[in-house]
Amino acid sequence: MNNVLEPIPEAADMVNMFEWKNSYSVGIASIDSQHQTLFAIGAELYAAMTAGQAKSVTNRILERLVQYTQSHFAHEERLMQRHEYPQFGAHKTEHDQLTAKVKAFHADVTGGKATISVQLLRFLRDWLEHHILESDRRYAPYLISQRVA
């Protein structure tokens, strides 16, 4: 099995795939900073794929993305619980569903059953955008009203 990934053919179309935009800001500094880090790790994973770097490199980046996502979710959940966010359960369910999907994919990649693909990167990017712009935007006003900055 070759240890180098093939470059992504549509790389030119995806240059800004994980570019942070100010429109993603939820207005809570710690969360915005963590979201920026998630985008940066996604961009690093994309760059490693497009450069055809070894699978071991991309797998390590994917592992870091999985770990950081879990840490970020835990931070959001602590804030929501501490301030008794009324829709905490539904938001946590979304976190749990994504975590399960990403862990399963990570296990498939490390087990050789799957490879890191454009579809995975699009899924991650689309999920990040959707989750931030819709779900996180729902809790942000509540937490801000509770003086979380």
C-alpha positions as CSV (number, residue, x, y, z in Angstrom):
1,M,0.0,0.0,0.0
2,N,1.4,3.4,-1.0
3,N,2.1,5.7,1.9
4,V,1.7,8.9,-0.2
5,L,-1.7,10.3,-1.0
6,E,-2.6,11.4,-4.5
7,P,-3.1,15.2,-4.9
8,I,-6.8,16.2,-5.0
9,P,-7.8,17.0,-8.6
10,E,-10.2,19.8,-7.8
11,A,-7.7,21.5,-5.4
12,A,-7.9,24.8,-7.2
13,D,-11.6,25.0,-6.6
14,M,-11.1,24.4,-2.8
15,V,-8.3,26.8,-1.9
16,N,-10.4,28.7,0.6
17,M,-12.2,25.6,1.9
18,F,-11.3,26.2,5.5
19,E,-10.9,30.0,5.5
20,W,-12.3,31.7,8.6
21,K,-14.8,34.4,7.9
22,N,-15.8,37.1,10.4
23,S,-19.4,36.2,9.6
24,Y,-18.7,33.0,11.6
25,S,-18.2,34.9,14.8
26,V,-20.7,34.2,17.6
27,G,-19.5,37.1,19.7
28,I,-18.0,35.0,22.5
29,A,-14.2,35.3,22.4
30,S,-13.3,31.8,23.7
31,I,-15.7,30.1,21.3
32,D,-14.7,32.2,18.3
33,S,-11.0,31.4,19.0
34,Q,-11.7,27.7,19.2
35,H,-13.8,27.8,16.0
36,Q,-10.8,29.5,14.3
37,T,-8.5,26.8,15.5
38,L,-10.9,24.1,14.1
39,F,-10.8,25.9,10.7
40,A,-7.0,26.1,10.9
41,I,-6.7,22.4,11.6
42,G,-9.1,21.7,8.8
43,A,-6.9,23.8,6.5
44,E,-3.8,22.0,7.6
45,L,-5.5,18.7,6.8
46,Y,-6.5,20.0,3.4
47,A,-3.0,21.3,2.7
48,A,-1.4,17.9,3.7
49,M,-3.8,16.1,1.3
50,T,-3.2,18.5,-1.6
51,A,0.5,18.2,-1.1
52,G,0.2,14.4,-1.3
53,Q,1.8,14.0,2.2
54,A,2.2,10.6,3.8
55,K,-0.9,9.0,5.3
56,S,0.8,9.0,8.7
57,V,0.9,12.9,8.5
58,T,-2.7,13.3,7.5
59,N,-3.8,10.7,10.1
60,R,-2.0,12.6,12.9
61,I,-3.7,15.9,11.7
62,L,-7.1,14.1,11.6
63,E,-6.5,12.8,15.1
64,R,-5.7,16.3,16.4
65,L,-8.9,17.6,14.7
66,V,-10.9,14.8,16.5
67,Q,-9.3,15.6,19.9
68,Y,-9.7,19.4,19.5
69,T,-13.3,19.1,18.4
70,Q,-14.1,17.0,21.5
71,S,-12.3,19.6,23.7
72,H,-14.2,22.4,22.0
73,F,-17.6,20.7,22.5
74,A,-16.8,20.1,26.1
75,H,-16.0,23.8,26.6
76,E,-19.3,24.9,24.9
77,E,-21.2,22.3,27.0
78,R,-19.7,23.5,30.2
79,L,-20.7,27.1,29.4
80,M,-24.2,26.0,28.5
81,Q,-24.6,24.0,31.7
82,R,-23.1,26.6,33.9
83,H,-25.6,29.2,32.6
84,E,-28.5,26.8,32.3
85,Y,-29.0,27.2,28.6
86,P,-32.6,25.9,28.0
87,Q,-31.8,24.0,24.7
88,F,-28.7,22.3,26.1
89,G,-29.9,18.8,25.5
90,A,-30.6,19.3,21.8
91,H,-27.3,21.1,21.3
92,K,-25.4,18.3,23.1
93,T,-27.1,15.7,20.9
94,E,-25.7,17.5,17.8
95,H,-22.3,17.4,19.4
96,D,-22.6,13.7,20.2
97,Q,-23.8,12.9,16.7
98,L,-20.8,14.6,15.0
99,T,-18.4,13.1,17.5
100,A,-19.7,9.6,16.7
101,K,-19.4,10.2,13.0
102,V,-15.9,11.6,13.2
103,K,-14.7,8.9,15.6
104,A,-16.1,6.2,13.3
105,F,-14.4,7.8,10.3
106,H,-11.1,8.1,12.2
107,A,-11.3,4.4,13.2
108,D,-11.9,3.5,9.5
109,V,-9.0,5.6,8.4
110,T,-6.6,4.3,11.0
111,G,-7.8,0.7,10.4
112,G,-7.2,1.1,6.6
113,K,-10.9,0.8,5.7
114,A,-11.1,4.4,4.4
115,T,-9.0,7.2,3.3
116,I,-9.2,10.9,4.0
117,S,-11.1,12.3,1.0
118,V,-12.5,15.4,-0.5
119,Q,-15.9,14.3,0.7
120,L,-14.8,14.1,4.3
121,L,-13.2,17.5,4.1
122,R,-16.4,19.0,2.5
123,F,-18.5,17.3,5.2
124,L,-16.3,18.8,8.0
125,R,-16.3,22.2,6.5
126,D,-20.1,22.2,5.8
127,W,-20.8,20.8,9.3
128,L,-18.6,23.5,10.8
129,E,-20.3,26.3,8.8
130,H,-23.8,24.9,9.5
131,H,-23.2,24.2,13.2
132,I,-21.7,27.7,13.8
133,L,-24.1,29.7,11.7
134,E,-27.2,28.0,12.9
135,S,-26.8,26.0,16.1
136,D,-24.1,28.1,17.8
137,R,-25.9,31.3,16.8
138,R,-28.9,30.1,18.7
139,Y,-27.1,29.8,22.0
140,A,-24.8,32.8,21.7
141,P,-27.4,35.5,22.5
142,Y,-28.4,33.6,25.6
143,L,-24.9,33.2,26.8
144,I,-24.0,36.8,26.0
145,S,-27.1,37.8,28.0
146,Q,-25.6,35.8,30.9
147,R,-22.4,38.0,30.6
148,V,-20.3,35.3,28.9
149,A,-17.9,37.2,26.7
